[in-house]
Amino acid sequence: MAVVAKPNQNQTKTAVVEEEAPLYGDVLESVLSKLHLIHLLPAYHVSKSWHRAVSSTLRFANRVKPWLVVHTQTTRFPYVVSSRAYDPASHVWLDVDHRSLHHSPVKSISTLRSSHSTLLYMLSPSKFAFSLDALHFEWSHANTPPLVWRTDPIVAVVGHRVVVAGGACDYEDDPLAVEMYDVKAGTWDTCDSMPAIFKDSAASTWLSVAAEGSRMYVTEKCSAVTYSFDPESKTWFGPYVLRPTPTVFSSLIGFVNGRLVLAGVVGEAEDVKGVKLWEVKMSDVDESLELGEMILIGDMPEMMVEKLKGESYYEPSISMSCMGGLVCFHNASDPSELTLCEVEKGGCRWSSVRNDVVNDGTRLQRMVVTWADVGLPELQKAVQVGALKIV
């Protein structure tokens, strides 16, 4: 950067140019480490040395956090989907515009759904489409729909398979039917049905699902009865009762930093008293659950519990989604507030975020919350096609 000094009466009219030393090496990385991901993209293209410095900063810094993405969809044709992302590191909301891309789901599939934190899917009697990438710019379409017609199944990605379980229509022979779609082979395969204990609750409304490694875990929200499913052997293991205290009336599961956690909603459906977070001990050998100790790792502050409950006349319907060390709770009955929990070694750091989609005046017909593991490649692609805009 050049600085031009104006001459005084005792100086000649020749301008004196002083050159500042350029930023490079550890000094540059130290400066860049103060910036958040959304602000690093311009620096990434300054020069080769800045390119290397940004890459090094992202590799060793802990400032890159998953983004929370709120999707809304109208209930009438053409079933418009809108998405807005929140970066918890910079506290910035961004519009995610999928209309500029050509990889949209099939228009005849109307309902956008998500059973766990990273997967979006659409399902109809004739089509099945799903999206696995961070900001859901890419959609895959199964060659054929599942053999069983389902209205509200649980759907989870385990390795290269998409597991579709339960949620069958009343007139189907087996309401607990399980099928898997092999993403690599593009084929469907049938599996052992869900355990009989899920007969009256085999739908995503009543079940909480989490997947990591080679297994999927399913918990009945009311009873906390849990089973694990192994896609390789196509079999179920359990039951495990994950109710740490009798005061928990609704249980939700997810993976936080590779650990299975259970969120317990305390009190009654008409009178929520609190939300607590426990770690569920797992075997290091076969990913089975250990029924011994459950460690309390977080207790939502009372003020945030009240915000989460909201002011709706309906009973709270609390959902949880997780990625990395972050957990988000939202109330489908009143989604105006999002409660975030960052799990650290010393416990939990709680915060509350006003749902910017609701502030926008948008009439929420359906809302789906997912997390996105966004890095520079995903950010660069979105910016190049004009699909991201800071609100």
N, C-alpha and C positions, 0 to 999 in steps of 0.2 A: 504494500500500500504506500503510495507517495503522498507526502505532506509538503505543501508549498508555503513558504514563509514570505510575508510582505516586507519589502525593504523599508527602513526608516530613512531620515534625511541624510544620515552619515553613510548609508550604504549605496551601492550602485543599483541601477534598475534591474540588474540581472537577478532572476529568481534563484533562491537557494533551495535545493531539493535535498531533503533528508530521507533516507530509505530506512524503513522499519524492518527488523529481522523477520523473515517469514516463520509461520508456525509449522513445526514439524516434530516428529518423534513423540517422546513422552509428554511434552508440553501440549501438543495438539490433541493427543488422546485424552489428556486430563481435561481439556476444555470440552471436547466432544462428549465425555462421560457425564457432563452436566445436562446434556440435552436428552429429550425423550425420542422414542422411535419416530413419531410423526414428524419431528423436526430434523431428523438426520438424513432424510432422503436428498434434499438439495446439496448437503455437504458431501454426499456420496459421489456426486458427479463433478466436483470441483477439479480434481486432478487425480493422478494415480496414487500419489502419497496420501491424499485425503481419503481416497477409496480404501486403501489398506488400513488407515487409522480408524475409519468407521467400522470396518469389518472386525478389527481387533477389539474395539470398544464393545461391540455387541457380543463378541465371543466371551469376554471376561467380565463384563459388567452385569449386574443383577437388576438393571432398570427396566428391562423389557418384560412386560407382563401380558398375559392373555387379554384379549379384548372381549367385552361383553356385547353380544349382538341381540337386539330386540327386533323380532319380525312381526309384522301385523298383516292381516289379510282380510279383505272384504268378503262377505258371505254371498254376494251376488256376482253373476257373470260380468266381467271377465275375471273375477277373483283376483284382484290386483294385490300383489305382495310388495310391501315396503319394508326396508330394513334400515336400522340406525345403530351404529356401533359406539360403544363407550370405552375409551382408553383410561383405565384406572391409574396409570402412571402419570399422565399429563392432565387428567380430569377433563378431557375434551370429548365432545360428541361429534360424530361424523355421519353424514348421509351416505348410505351404500346403495348406489343406483345400478340395479341389475339390468335395466332396460338397454344399456349401451352394449350389452354382451349378447351373444347368440346362443348360449347354452342354457336356455330356460327350460323348466319342466313342461311336460305336455299340457296344453291348455285345457284338455278335457278332464284332467285330474284336478278336482276342485279344492281339496282340503290339505293345508300345510300342517305337518305334524312333526313332533320330535319326542322320542322316548327317553333320551339321555343327552348329555351335555354338548355333543359335537355333531350329531347326525340330524339332517333334515330329510324328510321323505314325503311322498304323496302316493296314495293308494286308491285304486278304484277296482271294480270287478274285472276290468279289462287291461289295466296298466299298473305298473309299479316303477316309480322313479325315486332316486335317492341322490343325496349330495354329501360328499365326505371332505371336500377341501375347506380351507379355513373360512373364507368369506362366502362360500357357496356360489361361486361363479360357474362351476362345472357340475353338470347333472348327468347321471348314468341312468339308462333305461333297461330294465330286464326284458329279455326277449318275450317272455310270457309272464302273466301275473301269478301269484301263488295259487295252488290248486284249490285251497279253501278260501271261500269268500269271507273277508274279515272287515269289521267296521272300526274296531278300536284295539288293535293288537299292541303288544310290546315289541319294539324293533331295536336291535342293537348290533353293532359291528364288532365281531371278534376275529381278529386277524384279517384274512381275506374273505370272510364270510359275513353275510348279513342274515341274522337270525330273526325270524318272524314267528311269534308265538301267541296263542290265545286270541281273544278279541273276535271270535267267529260269530257269525249270525246265528240266531236261535235255531233255525231249521237245519243247520249243519250237523252231521252225525257226531263229530268230535269237537266240542267247543275248546278243548285243550290242545288241539293239533299244533305241531311245531314243524316248520319248514326252514331250510337254509338256502340262500342264494350264493353260489360261488362266484365272486366277482371276476376271478381269473378265467374260469371255464365258461361262465355265462349260463349255468345250469342250476336247476332246483333239486333239492334232495329232501326226503322226509326223515324225521327223527322220532325218538320216543316222545310221547305226549307229555305235557306238563303234569306234575304231581296232582293227584286227585283232590288234595286239600285246596287247590286253587279253583275248583269247579265253579264256585259262585263269585269269584273275583278275578277271573282270567281276562282282564282288560287293563289298559294303561291308566284308567281312572282310579283303579284300586291297587295297583302295583307300582313299586319303584324298582328301577333297573339300573345296574352299573356294569361296565365291562372294561377289563384291562387284562393284558397278558393273553392267556389262552382260555379264559373262562368268562361266563356271564353270570351275574348274581341277580336274583329276583327276590324282593321282599314284599310281603303283603302289608300294606300300610297300617291296617288296624291291629293285626295280631303280632306283627314283627316276625312272623314265621318266614324263614329264608331258605332258599335252595340255590345251588350253583349248577351250571350247565356246561358240559364239556363238548364242544362241537366235534372233536376228533372221534370220540366214542359214541357221540349222539345220546348221551345219558345224563340223568340228573342225580345230584348228590345232596343229602340232607335228611331230615330237616334240622335247621339250627334256629333257635329262638333268640332273637337279638333285642330283647326288651330289657334295658339296663335298670329300669325302675318302673313300678306300677303306675306312676303318674303320667307316663308317656302314652298318649292315645293315638298318635300318628307317627310312623317311622319312615324316613327317607334315607337312601343310601347313595354313595358316590365315591369316587377315588380322588384323594387329595395328596399330591406329592407321592403317588404310588401306593398310598395306604388306603384301605377301605375304611370309610367313616360312616357313622350313622347319626343323622339329625333327628332328635326326638322332640315333637311338639307336645308341650306339657300342659295339662289342664283338661278341658273338654272342648268339643267342637263349638259350643256356644260361648265358651269363655276361655280363650287361650291365655295361659299364664306365662309361658316362656318357650324358648327354643334353645336346646342344648346340643352339643356336638361331642360324640365319642369316637375314639379309634377302636376298630374291631381287630383283634389279634388274628393273624393268618399264618398258616404253616409256610415255611420257606421252601418246603420240598414239593408239595403238590397243589399249592394255592387253595387248600381246603381251609375252612374256618375253625378256629379254636374257640371252644365254648367257655373258656375261662374268663380271664380279665378283660373288661372293657374300660378303657381309660378316658376319663372326661378331659377334653381339651379346650372346650369353650362354652361360654354361657352368654347368650345374647343380652345386652343391656336392656333394662326395662323400657327405657324411652324408645328404643328402636323396635321393641316388640309392639308397642302401641302404634308406631308409624306403619309397621308391617301389617297389622290388623286393619288399618284404614278406617274409613267411615261408612263403608257399605252396609246395607241392611242384611246382606247375605252372610252366611257363615264363612269365615276365612277358609280359603282353599290354597294352602301353602305348598309351593314346589321348590325344589332345590336343583341347582346345576353347578358343576365343578370343573375346573381345569387347573393343572399345576398346583399352586398353593392357594388358589382363590375359590371361594364358594359364594354363590348368589342365591338369596331367598327372595321369592316374590309371591304375592297373593293374587291369584287369578280373579278373585271377587272384587278386589280394589288394587289394580296394578300401579297406582300412582307413585309408589315408593319401592325402591330396590335396596335390599340390605346386603352388604358385602362383608365377607369375613376373610381376612388374610391369615392363613395358618402359618405360624412361625415356630421355631424351636421352643421359645419361651411361652407359647400360648397362642391367643388369637387377637388380631387387631380388627375391630369392628368399625364400619362406616355405613352411612346411609346416603343414597343417591336418589335425587328426584328423577323419576322416569321421564326423560325428555320427550318421548313419544306421546305421552299423555299431556304434557305441557304444551305440545304442539297443537292441541285442539283436535287431534285426530280421533275420530270415533272408533274405538277399538271393538272390532267384531270378534277377532281371534288373535291371540298373542302367543308367540313362541319365543323362548329365551334360550340361546345357546352361547357357548364360548368359542373364541377363535384364536388359534395360535398363529399370530401374524408376525412375520419377519420382513426383512427388506424385499425379498423376491415377490411376496404377495402384495406388499405395499406398492412396489414399483409397477406391477402389472395393473393394479387398480387405478393408479394415478395416470398411467399412459392412456387408458381408455376413458378417462374422465368419470370413473365410477365412484370416486371418493370426494366428498366436499365437507370441509369443516363447518359445523353449524355455528 
